[in-house]
Amino acid sequence: MRSSLYKHEAMASEGKTSQRQGWRDVLLWVLLALMLRWLVIEPRWIPSGSMLPTLELQDRILVEKIRPKLAHQRHQALSIGRVVVFAVPDPLIDAGYDPNSALIKRVVAGPGDQVEVRDGVLFRNGIGVHEAWLSEPIGYAMPAQTVPDGDLWVLGDNRNASLDSHLWGPLPQDRVIGTAVWRYWPLNRFGPIRFPPQAQAGPAPEAALGSVS
């Protein structure tokens, strides 16, 4: 009888220990997942059409956070062509935009670059850029201006319906949250978000050099 009681108490004690260990394992995995989301990668969804046709409404993407942090620490600019997610810049916050939201655009110029839009084309350092991701010519003009040190120039792929640098100016690189690297939903477009090289369209024609508006 006494032996049976001891055995029952031992089994109960082992059960409680096992249960505590199980909860510790769950908490460990939750903490690990939160650390990964905070430091390494996090899911995002696309709320607008400003990046069409590259990213469509309601697309689910993964945003990696290591590259921007390393670039900032090394005082290096993010690569031109990268699709970046960033905190809302001050000019939009001043205009009443939600400071807790984030935007997604493509880097088209880095520190020291001169950027301009005319005749439906983006010019970088005086040379027209062929952007394979655009579905139509740019419908506005943007005077030539130089990107300040530590800043980026970002534009949406849907240039004619995008709230981007051509309206509010350069983006401080320290506001970049991460770079979009993978689309995981919908499944028929599952895969990496690629960054095709931008072909230079050649120098601007002489007749067009003064056509800045």
N, C-alpha and C positions, 0 to 999 in steps of 0.2 A: 504494500500500500504506500509506504513512505517512498520507496524507490520510484513508484509510478508518479507520485507527486513531484519528486525532484525532476524526473524526465519531462513532465508537463511544463514546469517552470523554466527549464532549460530551453525547451522548444519555443516557449513564448518569448523568452529573452532573445533568442536567435532571430525570431520573426521581427521583433522591434528593431534589432540592429540592422537587419536586411532592409527593412522599410526606411530607416534613417539613411542608409547608404543609397537607396534608390532615389530619395528626395535630393540628396547631395549631388548625385549624378545628373538629375534633371536640371537643378540650379546651375551646375557647371556648364551644361550645354547651352542653357539660356544665356548665361553670361558670355560664353564664347560667341554665340550668334550675335549678341548685342555689340561686342567688341569688333567683330568682323564688319557689321553694318556701319559702325561709327568710324572705324579706321580704314577699312579696306574696300568694301563694295556694298552698294545698296540698290534696291529696286526702285525704279521711278516709272511714272506713266506720263504719256504725252497728252496735255489738256487742250492743245490748240493746233491749228494747221500751219503755224509759222515755219515748220521744217519740211513741209511737203516739197517734193515727193519722197524725200529720204525717209522721213518718219511720219506716220499717219496718226490721226486722232485715235486715242485709246491704246496705242502701242505700249507694250511693257518692255522696259529696257533695264540693263544693269549698268551702273555707273561706278567706275573704279576711281579710288581717291588717292592712290599712292603717287601716280605720275605728277599731278599738280603740286603736291606737297614737296616732292623732291626738286621739281623745277624751281619752286619758290625759294627753297633753302639754298639752291645753287645759283640763284639769280639768273636763271635761264628762262627764256620764253617758251611757252608751249608751241608745238609744231603747227604751222599753218595747215589748215584743212581739218584739224581736229574738231569734233563736235563736243562742246563743253556745256556742263550744267553749272550755273553760278547763282549766287545770292543777288537779290535785286539791287542794282546800283543806286547810289544816292539821288541822282536826278529824278528817278522814278518814285523813290520813297517820298521825296519832297512834293511830288505831284499827287501823292495820295495812294500809291501802289502798296499792296500788302507787303510789309518788310519780311514776313515769314515765308513767303513763297519763293520759288526758284524759276529761272528761265533757262532755255536751252537754245543755243545758236552755234554757228560754225566760225572758227577763227579764220579770218581772211588776211590779217596783217599783224605784225608784231612790232615791238619797240623800234623806233627809228624809221619805219616804213612810211612812205607817202602813199596815201590811199585816196582814190577819187572814183566817182561814177559819172560817166557821160556816154551818150549815144547807146544807152542800153547795156553797157559793158563796165565791169569793174577793172580799174587800172591800179596796179601796184608798182610804185617806183617808176611811173611813166610807161609801163608795159601792160597791155591788155591781157587779161587772164581768162582762159577758156575754162569754165566750170561745168564739168560733166553733169553735175546734180541739178542744174537749173532747168526748169521746163519751159521758161519763157524769158525774153529779154527784161532787163530791169527797167521799170517804168518811171524812174525818177532820176534827177541829177544830184550829185553831191560834190561840192567844191573840194579841191585837193587840200589835204591836211596831213600833218605828220603825227604819227602815234607816239605819245610820250613814253619815256623810260618807265618800265614796270607795268605798262598797260598793253592791252590787246584791242584789236578792232574785230567785232563780232557781228555777223549778219545772219539772218535766217535764210534757209534755202528757198523758201517761198518769199522772195525779196519784196514783192509788191504787197504783201500782207503780213509784215513782220515788224514788231516793236523792238528795234535793235540799235546798233551804234550810229546808224545814219540819222537817227532821231535824238538820241540822248548822249552820244559821244563815246569816248574810249572806256573800256572796262578795266579797272585795276585787277591785275592777275591774282592778287590775294583774295579776291572774292569768288574765285573758281572753286567749286565744290568737288568736281570730278569730271572725267571724260566718259562719254557714252561708248561702250565697247560691245554690247551684245543685246540683241532683241530676242526675248524669250516668248513673246506673245504678240500676235497670233501665231499659231504653229506653222502656218503655211509661209511665214516670213521669218521663221526661226533661224538665227545665225548671227555672225559677227556684223557689226556696223563698220563698213569699210571706209577707208580714206584714200580714194584714188588720187594720184598726183595731178596737180593743176598744170595744164599745158599753157605756156606763154603764147599769146596770140600774136606777138610781135609789137614793135614800137608803134606809138600813135602816129597817124598821118600828120604831116605838118599843118595842114589846113584846120585840123581839129584841136591843135594845141591850145588855142586861145578860147575855146568854146566851154568855158567854165561858168556855171550858173549857180 
